[in-house]
Amino acid sequence: MDESKDVPKDFIKLKSEKLSVDEVSEMVVSPSCGAVSVFIGTTRNNFEGKKVIHLEYEAYTSMAESEIKKICRDVRQKWPSIKHIAVHHRLGVVPITEASVIIAVSSPHRAESLEAVTYCINTLKAFVPIWKKEIYEDEYSWKENKECFGANSEK
């Protein structure tokens, strides 16, 4: 790869199809980076003693994409060495064990990419208009993130 063409990029996608860890992590690979950090949020089969059947996500797509772009800008201000950032979030039904969100970040060294991935997921859960509905055996519940709206004072 010609390094002069390897300008920092943000890859943001909200989609109803299954997410691919390989696809997302490969997007951020760079010859100038020795670290690619990845976070994968998956659907678990339980919540507070209830059996979860699956999750369903809805989003205000244009606003969600705009908020994720802001997160990427914040990451680049906090960690200027970050090269590429990918944030993919699934919408619609997400079965047990499948990925709801994948975030990947590349940087020359691991510390920055690990910190940036943590910042990305925490900020996304706190501020991006994506809503989660947990479907149980005999009921459902819309979930507000515990980090949401003022509870997280780190932004």
GROMACS elastic network, one bead per residue, 0.5 to 0.9 nm:
[ bonds ]
;  ai    aj funct       b0    kb
    1     4     6  0.87256   500
    1     5     6  0.77426   500
    1     6     6  0.76331   500
    1    30     6  0.83998   500
    1    31     6  0.72810   500
    2     5     6  0.55786   500
    2     6     6  0.67828   500
    2    31     6  0.88164   500
    3     7     6  0.78797   500
    3    30     6  0.84067   500
    3    31     6  0.71655   500
    3    32     6  0.76419   500
    4     7     6  0.70440   500
    6     9     6  0.84564   500
    6    30     6  0.70665   500
    6    31     6  0.82277   500
    6    32     6  0.85694   500
    6    83     6  0.85428   500
    7    83     6  0.74899   500
    7    84     6  0.83046   500
    8    82     6  0.77674   500
    8    84     6  0.51610   500
    8    85     6  0.81256   500
    9    28     6  0.81104   500
    9    83     6  0.70293   500
    9    85     6  0.64893   500
    9    86     6  0.83194   500
   10    28     6  0.86261   500
   10    69     6  0.77813   500
   10    72     6  0.70327   500
   10    83     6  0.89040   500
   10    84     6  0.58692   500
   10    86     6  0.57252   500
   10    87     6  0.79491   500
   11    24     6  0.84771   500
   11    27     6  0.76697   500
   11    28     6  0.84646   500
   11    84     6  0.79107   500
   11    85     6  0.61775   500
   11    87     6  0.62104   500
   11    88     6  0.77584   500
   12    65     6  0.69752   500
   12    68     6  0.73795   500
   12    69     6  0.77262   500
   12    85     6  0.82771   500
   12    86     6  0.58512   500
   12    88     6  0.57683   500
   12    89     6  0.83687   500
   13    65     6  0.76702   500
   13    86     6  0.82504   500
   13    87     6  0.64964   500
   13    89     6  0.64296   500
   13    90     6  0.83649   500
   14    59     6  0.85931   500
   14    61     6  0.72944   500
   14    64     6  0.85875   500
   14    65     6  0.77880   500
   14    87     6  0.84769   500
   14    88     6  0.58200   500
   14    90     6  0.57427   500
   14    91     6  0.65888   500
   15    18     6  0.80251   500
   15    19     6  0.81957   500
   15    88     6  0.77089   500
   15    89     6  0.65744   500
   15    90     6  0.50871   500
   15    91     6  0.55546   500
   15    92     6  0.82820   500
   16    19     6  0.85660   500
   16    89     6  0.85518   500
   16    90     6  0.54058   500
   16    92     6  0.55901   500
   16    93     6  0.77036   500
   16    94     6  0.86916   500
   17    90     6  0.68728   500
   17    91     6  0.78366   500
   17    92     6  0.85592   500
   18    90     6  0.70639   500
   18    94     6  0.80619   500
   18    98     6  0.76258   500
   18    99     6  0.74566   500
   18   100     6  0.85409   500
   19    23     6  0.81978   500
   19    24     6  0.81941   500
   19    88     6  0.73465   500
   19    89     6  0.77097   500
   19    90     6  0.67737   500
   19    98     6  0.80409   500
   19    99     6  0.62432   500
   19   100     6  0.75503   500
   19   101     6  0.77012   500
   19   102     6  0.75347   500
   20    23     6  0.52087   500
   20    24     6  0.62762   500
   20    25     6  0.85978   500
   20    99     6  0.81889   500
   20   102     6  0.81929   500
   21    24     6  0.52564   500
   21    25     6  0.60037   500
   21    26     6  0.83846   500
   21    38     6  0.84009   500
   21    40     6  0.77479   500
   21    99     6  0.84720   500
   21   102     6  0.68414   500
   21   103     6  0.89482   500
   21   104     6  0.89224   500
   22    25     6  0.53161   500
   22    26     6  0.59355   500
   22    27     6  0.85863   500
   23    26     6  0.53213   500
   23    27     6  0.63699   500
   24    27     6  0.53238   500
   24    28     6  0.72063   500
   24    38     6  0.86992   500
   24    86     6  0.63699   500
   24    87     6  0.78913   500
   24    88     6  0.74885   500
   24   102     6  0.71404   500
   24   103     6  0.74913   500
   24   104     6  0.65867   500
   25    28     6  0.57282   500
   25    29     6  0.69133   500
   25    36     6  0.72555   500
   25    37     6  0.81597   500
   25    38     6  0.69046   500
   25    86     6  0.77558   500
   25   102     6  0.87124   500
   25   103     6  0.81470   500
   25   104     6  0.56648   500
   25   105     6  0.79484   500
   25   106     6  0.88458   500
   26    29     6  0.53974   500
   26    30     6  0.89720   500
   26   104     6  0.88960   500
   27    30     6  0.86583   500
   27    84     6  0.78235   500
   27    85     6  0.83176   500
   27    86     6  0.71057   500
   27   104     6  0.83542   500
   28    36     6  0.71959   500
   28    83     6  0.75832   500
   28    85     6  0.62286   500
   28    86     6  0.67258   500
   28   104     6  0.67266   500
   28   105     6  0.62459   500
   28   106     6  0.56934   500
   29    32     6  0.87352   500
   29    33     6  0.72675   500
   29    34     6  0.88827   500
   29    35     6  0.84096   500
   29    36     6  0.68308   500
   29    83     6  0.87458   500
   29    84     6  0.75983   500
   29   105     6  0.85553   500
   29   106     6  0.64217   500
   30    33     6  0.53469   500
   30    34     6  0.81377   500
   30    36     6  0.88931   500
   30    83     6  0.75050   500
   30    84     6  0.78955   500
   30   106     6  0.72064   500
   30   107     6  0.82935   500
   30   108     6  0.89537   500
   31    34     6  0.78458   500
   32    83     6  0.83505   500
   32   107     6  0.78154   500
   32   108     6  0.62547   500
   33    36     6  0.76453   500
   33    82     6  0.87163   500
   33    83     6  0.75111   500
   33   106     6  0.62329   500
   33   109     6  0.68852   500
   34   106     6  0.77139   500
   34   107     6  0.65448   500
   34   109     6  0.56608   500
   34   110     6  0.72715   500
   35   105     6  0.80806   500
   35   106     6  0.55285   500
   35   107     6  0.54344   500
   35   108     6  0.59502   500
   35   109     6  0.54472   500
   35   110     6  0.50228   500
   35   111     6  0.86108   500
   35   112     6  0.87916   500
   35   113     6  0.67676   500
   35   114     6  0.87390   500
   36   104     6  0.66655   500
   36   105     6  0.55625   500
   36   107     6  0.67057   500
   36   108     6  0.88072   500
   36   109     6  0.87329   500
   36   110     6  0.73803   500
   36   113     6  0.66493   500
   36   114     6  0.83520   500
   37   103     6  0.81267   500
   37   104     6  0.55385   500
   37   105     6  0.53761   500
   37   106     6  0.64760   500
   37   107     6  0.85989   500
   37   110     6  0.74082   500
   37   113     6  0.56125   500
   37   114     6  0.56913   500
   37   116     6  0.86442   500
   37   117     6  0.67538   500
   38   102     6  0.70228   500
   38   103     6  0.55508   500
   38   105     6  0.66247   500
   38   106     6  0.89812   500
   38   113     6  0.86552   500
   38   114     6  0.80731   500
   38   117     6  0.68935   500
   39   101     6  0.78765   500
   39   102     6  0.56271   500
   39   103     6  0.51342   500
   39   104     6  0.64951   500
   39   117     6  0.66674   500
   39   118     6  0.79782   500
   39   121     6  0.78858   500
   40    99     6  0.62637   500
   40   100     6  0.75924   500
   40   101     6  0.58439   500
   40   103     6  0.66598   500
   40   104     6  0.88084   500
   41    98     6  0.83602   500
   41    99     6  0.55594   500
   41   100     6  0.55581   500
   41   101     6  0.51071   500
   41   102     6  0.64309   500
   41   103     6  0.87710   500
   42    94     6  0.85508   500
   42    95     6  0.88879   500
   42    96     6  0.74072   500
   42    97     6  0.55126   500
   42    98     6  0.53082   500
   42   100     6  0.54184   500
   42   101     6  0.71908   500
   42   102     6  0.89278   500
   43    46     6  0.88642   500
   43    52     6  0.86530   500
   43    54     6  0.70096   500
   43    55     6  0.67988   500
   43    94     6  0.68576   500
   43    95     6  0.65514   500
   43    97     6  0.51030   500
   43    98     6  0.58526   500
   43    99     6  0.65345   500
   43   100     6  0.66927   500
   44    47     6  0.78793   500
   44    52     6  0.71802   500
   44    53     6  0.89147   500
   44    54     6  0.81560   500
   44    55     6  0.89621   500
   44    95     6  0.87118   500
   44    96     6  0.55491   500
   44    97     6  0.60406   500
   44    98     6  0.85825   500
   45    50     6  0.84290   500
   45    51     6  0.58660   500
   45    53     6  0.65423   500
   45    54     6  0.74882   500
   45    96     6  0.58822   500
   45    97     6  0.78619   500
   46    49     6  0.63277   500
   46    50     6  0.54550   500
   46    53     6  0.83029   500
   46   136     6  0.85748   500
   47    50     6  0.52398   500
   47    51     6  0.67175   500
   47    52     6  0.66640   500
   47   134     6  0.87692   500
   48    51     6  0.86182   500
   50   136     6  0.67627   500
   50   137     6  0.81050   500
   51   135     6  0.86105   500
   51   136     6  0.56454   500
   51   137     6  0.63690   500
   52    55     6  0.77079   500
   52    96     6  0.79597   500
   52   134     6  0.66295   500
   52   135     6  0.57961   500
   52   137     6  0.68137   500
   52   140     6  0.89321   500
   53    95     6  0.73521   500
   53    96     6  0.69862   500
   53   134     6  0.77734   500
   53   135     6  0.55097   500
   53   136     6  0.52517   500
   53   137     6  0.63171   500
   54    93     6  0.68265   500
   54    94     6  0.58992   500
   54    96     6  0.56597   500
   54   133     6  0.86410   500
   54   134     6  0.64457   500
   54   135     6  0.55071   500
   54   136     6  0.74287   500
   55    92     6  0.79417   500
   55    93     6  0.57130   500
   55    94     6  0.51769   500
   55    95     6  0.65361   500
   55    96     6  0.78404   500
   55   100     6  0.86602   500
   55   132     6  0.66668   500
   55   133     6  0.56347   500
   55   135     6  0.59056   500
   55   136     6  0.89701   500
   56    91     6  0.69171   500
   56    94     6  0.59954   500
   56    95     6  0.86836   500
   56   131     6  0.81995   500
   56   132     6  0.57579   500
   56   133     6  0.50057   500
   56   134     6  0.65979   500
   56   135     6  0.76265   500
   57    90     6  0.71688   500
   57    93     6  0.66456   500
   57    94     6  0.77672   500
   57   100     6  0.84226   500
   57   130     6  0.66823   500
   57   131     6  0.54982   500
   57   133     6  0.62645   500
   57   134     6  0.89507   500
   58    61     6  0.84571   500
   58    90     6  0.89499   500
   58    91     6  0.57579   500
   58    92     6  0.63597   500
   58   129     6  0.84716   500
   58   130     6  0.56864   500
   58   131     6  0.52280   500
   58   132     6  0.67167   500
   58   133     6  0.82858   500
   59    62     6  0.85548   500
   59    63     6  0.83710   500
   59    64     6  0.67323   500
   59    91     6  0.72736   500
   59   128     6  0.86090   500
   59   129     6  0.57918   500
   59   131     6  0.61333   500
   59   132     6  0.89740   500
   60    63     6  0.56461   500
   60    64     6  0.58438   500
   60    65     6  0.85884   500
   60   128     6  0.88904   500
   60   129     6  0.59368   500
   60   130     6  0.67512   500
   60   131     6  0.89088   500
   61    65     6  0.60553   500
   61    66     6  0.84949   500
   61   129     6  0.79888   500
   61   130     6  0.81498   500
   62    65     6  0.52464   500
   62    66     6  0.62069   500
   62    67     6  0.86945   500
   63    67     6  0.61211   500
   63    68     6  0.85909   500
   63   128     6  0.77706   500
   63   129     6  0.69987   500
   64    67     6  0.51214   500
   64    68     6  0.61738   500
   64    69     6  0.86235   500
   64   124     6  0.89599   500
   64   127     6  0.87783   500
   64   128     6  0.52872   500
   64   129     6  0.53838   500
   64   130     6  0.68312   500
   65    68     6  0.50928   500
   65    69     6  0.62019   500
   65    70     6  0.87264   500
   65   128     6  0.82527   500
   66    69     6  0.51042   500
   66    70     6  0.64339   500
   66    71     6  0.88496   500
   66   128     6  0.87505   500
   67    70     6  0.50182   500
   67    71     6  0.63782   500
   67    72     6  0.87875   500
   67   124     6  0.79940   500
   67   127     6  0.74100   500
   67   128     6  0.57944   500
   67   129     6  0.81948   500
   68    72     6  0.63131   500
   68    73     6  0.87082   500
   68    87     6  0.77188   500
   68   120     6  0.84714   500
   68   123     6  0.88776   500
   68   124     6  0.68972   500
   68   127     6  0.89735   500
   68   128     6  0.69386   500
   69    72     6  0.50462   500
   69    73     6  0.63139   500
   69    74     6  0.86773   500
   70    73     6  0.50226   500
   70    74     6  0.61596   500
   70    75     6  0.85967   500
   71    75     6  0.61472   500
   71    76     6  0.86879   500
   71   119     6  0.85201   500
   71   120     6  0.65208   500
   71   123     6  0.71400   500
   71   124     6  0.75128   500
   72    75     6  0.50406   500
   72    76     6  0.63166   500
   72    77     6  0.87603   500
   72    85     6  0.70155   500
   72    86     6  0.89291   500
   72   120     6  0.76967   500
   73    76     6  0.51668   500
   73    77     6  0.63570   500
   73    78     6  0.87708   500
   74    77     6  0.51164   500
   74    78     6  0.62029   500
   74    79     6  0.84914   500
   75    78     6  0.51623   500
   75    79     6  0.58311   500
   75    80     6  0.77537   500
   75    82     6  0.77390   500
   75    85     6  0.89511   500
   75   116     6  0.61516   500
   75   117     6  0.89432   500
   75   119     6  0.76448   500
   75   120     6  0.75687   500
   76    79     6  0.51767   500
   76    81     6  0.74830   500
   76    82     6  0.62442   500
   76    83     6  0.84771   500
   76   116     6  0.88247   500
   77    80     6  0.56932   500
   78   116     6  0.83730   500
   79    82     6  0.58870   500
   79   112     6  0.62888   500
   79   113     6  0.84151   500
   79   115     6  0.87066   500
   79   116     6  0.73527   500
   80    83     6  0.82957   500
   80   112     6  0.89680   500
   81   106     6  0.89269   500
   81   107     6  0.60088   500
   81   108     6  0.68633   500
   81   109     6  0.86297   500
   81   112     6  0.75761   500
   81   113     6  0.89976   500
   82    85     6  0.78021   500
   82   105     6  0.71818   500
   82   106     6  0.59884   500
   82   108     6  0.74213   500
   82   112     6  0.70439   500
   82   113     6  0.68373   500
   82   116     6  0.81938   500
   83   105     6  0.74091   500
   83   106     6  0.54568   500
   83   107     6  0.54020   500
   83   108     6  0.79660   500
   84   104     6  0.80551   500
   84   105     6  0.57296   500
   84   106     6  0.53898   500
   84   107     6  0.75419   500
   85   103     6  0.74442   500
   85   104     6  0.58169   500
   85   106     6  0.67576   500
   85   117     6  0.88209   500
   86   102     6  0.77836   500
   86   103     6  0.55311   500
   86   104     6  0.51020   500
   86   105     6  0.64578   500
   87   101     6  0.73657   500
   87   102     6  0.59723   500
   87   104     6  0.67204   500
   87   105     6  0.88604   500
   87   120     6  0.84485   500
   88   100     6  0.83662   500
   88   101     6  0.57061   500
   88   102     6  0.53355   500
   88   103     6  0.64722   500
   88   104     6  0.89711   500
   89    99     6  0.83367   500
   89   100     6  0.57917   500
   89   102     6  0.65388   500
   89   103     6  0.85699   500
   89   130     6  0.89926   500
   90    93     6  0.83015   500
   90    94     6  0.74164   500
   90    99     6  0.75067   500
   90   100     6  0.50839   500
   90   101     6  0.61836   500
   90   102     6  0.88302   500
   91    94     6  0.76185   500
   91   100     6  0.77466   500
   91   130     6  0.85340   500
   94    97     6  0.84321   500
   94    98     6  0.62784   500
   94    99     6  0.72990   500
   94   100     6  0.65024   500
   95    98     6  0.57145   500
   95    99     6  0.84787   500
   96    99     6  0.86103   500
   99   102     6  0.69226   500
  101   121     6  0.87193   500
  102   121     6  0.89995   500
  103   117     6  0.65687   500
  103   120     6  0.75467   500
  103   121     6  0.74131   500
  104   113     6  0.83535   500
  104   117     6  0.67498   500
  105   112     6  0.89222   500
  105   113     6  0.55138   500
  105   114     6  0.78985   500
  105   116     6  0.70863   500
  105   117     6  0.63576   500
  106   109     6  0.83550   500
  106   110     6  0.83451   500
  106   112     6  0.85379   500
  106   113     6  0.58025   500
  107   110     6  0.68161   500
  107   111     6  0.85970   500
  107   112     6  0.65436   500
  107   113     6  0.55720   500
  108   112     6  0.81537   500
  108   113     6  0.83399   500
  109   112     6  0.63612   500
  109   113     6  0.70983   500
  110   113     6  0.53286   500
  110   114     6  0.60154   500
  110   115     6  0.85063   500
  111   114     6  0.53227   500
  111   115     6  0.61357   500
  111   116     6  0.85023   500
  112   115     6  0.52156   500
  112   116     6  0.59661   500
  112   117     6  0.85946   500
  113   116     6  0.50096   500
  113   117     6  0.61015   500
  113   118     6  0.86254   500
  114   117     6  0.52934   500
  114   118     6  0.63779   500
  114   119     6  0.87011   500
  115   118     6  0.52306   500
  115   119     6  0.61926   500
  115   120     6  0.86358   500
  116   119     6  0.50026   500
  116   120     6  0.60264   500
  116   121     6  0.87677   500
  117   120     6  0.50227   500
  117   121     6  0.63557   500
  117   122     6  0.85945   500
  118   121     6  0.55230   500
  118   122     6  0.61703   500
  118   123     6  0.84773   500
  119   122     6  0.53008   500
  119   123     6  0.59207   500
  119   124     6  0.83211   500
  120   123     6  0.53257   500
  120   124     6  0.58993   500
  120   125     6  0.85543   500
  121   124     6  0.50473   500
  121   125     6  0.61059   500
  121   126     6  0.85325   500
  122   125     6  0.53474   500
  122   126     6  0.62612   500
  122   127     6  0.87752   500
  122   147     6  0.74731   500
  122   152     6  0.87464   500
  123   126     6  0.50156   500
  123   127     6  0.59807   500
  123   128     6  0.76610   500
  123   147     6  0.83929   500
  123   148     6  0.89343   500
  123   152     6  0.85568   500
  123   154     6  0.87295   500
  123   155     6  0.71509   500
  124   127     6  0.55095   500
  124   128     6  0.51170   500
  124   129     6  0.85737   500
  124   130     6  0.87344   500
  125   128     6  0.62631   500
  125   129     6  0.85637   500
  125   130     6  0.80732   500
  125   145     6  0.62384   500
  125   146     6  0.84883   500
  125   147     6  0.66176   500
  125   148     6  0.67154   500
  126   129     6  0.87932   500
  126   145     6  0.66255   500
  126   146     6  0.78854   500
  126   149     6  0.61679   500
  126   150     6  0.81998   500
  126   151     6  0.82517   500
  126   152     6  0.69763   500
  127   130     6  0.87155   500
  127   147     6  0.85907   500
  127   148     6  0.64584   500
  127   149     6  0.67182   500
  128   131     6  0.88402   500
  131   142     6  0.73433   500
  131   143     6  0.69412   500
  131   144     6  0.71536   500
  131   145     6  0.85852   500
  132   141     6  0.84574   500
  132   142     6  0.58564   500
  132   143     6  0.54341   500
  132   144     6  0.73874   500
  132   145     6  0.86002   500
  133   140     6  0.68321   500
  133   141     6  0.55810   500
  133   143     6  0.59354   500
  134   139     6  0.86600   500
  134   140     6  0.54990   500
  134   141     6  0.52418   500
  134   142     6  0.62479   500
  134   143     6  0.70845   500
  135   138     6  0.80547   500
  135   139     6  0.63856   500
  135   141     6  0.66826   500
  135   142     6  0.87996   500
  136   139     6  0.52127   500
  136   140     6  0.54640   500
  136   141     6  0.80790   500
  137   140     6  0.81611   500
  143   146     6  0.87319   500
  144   147     6  0.83503   500
  144   148     6  0.67505   500
  145   148     6  0.50503   500
  145   149     6  0.86508   500
  146   149     6  0.87454   500
  146   151     6  0.73084   500
  146   152     6  0.86224   500
  147   150     6  0.76340   500
  147   151     6  0.54271   500
  147   152     6  0.53081   500
  148   151     6  0.58366   500
  148   152     6  0.66678   500
  149   152     6  0.70189   500
  150   153     6  0.60999   500
  152   155     6  0.71490   500
